[in-house]
Amino acid sequence: MKWTSILLYGLVLGLSLAALQFFQYKLIVLEHAEHWYIGLVALLFTAVGIWAGNKLTRKKQASFPAAPPENEAAGHSKGEMLQRMGITPRELEVLELVAQGLSNQEIADRLFVSLNTVKTHASNIFGKLDAQRRTQAIQKAKALGLLP
């Protein structure tokens, strides 16, 4: 008899607690429904914003042909190598001025073009030579026979 009364007492208290929680939940949800909706919309816009930000700021892969190995470049003339690499005469001119140690602004002044044009040519050269820095581009160009 003792165990049944304890179980019955525990069941009544558990159901009472569940009822209180249900009514408290209902009160919170019904009285603050607009806050819940605003929070859900904010979460949705946050997720869309993060997705769009990642999509828009992703670095694009350059579609330049890969630079040939240096040992393969030995059998080709400078003109053939320029054509094979897709380097334009103007980009070669910029590369030669970079090799002379000129800054982008000095190159722009010497070639009578804008600073952005020089930066674009330099970026194209780096992509075509698969180089990250000026010194690396010069080193690869010399190994390919594009620079003396």
Protein Blocks (a to p, Z undefined) as FASTA:
>chain_A
ZZmmmmmmmmmmmmmmmmmmmmmmmmmmmmmmmmmmmmmmmmmmmmmmmmmmmmmmpccd
dfbdcdddfklmmmpcfklmmmmnopafklmmmmmmmmnopafklmmmmnopafklmmmm
mmmmmmmnopabfklmmmmmmmnopaZZ
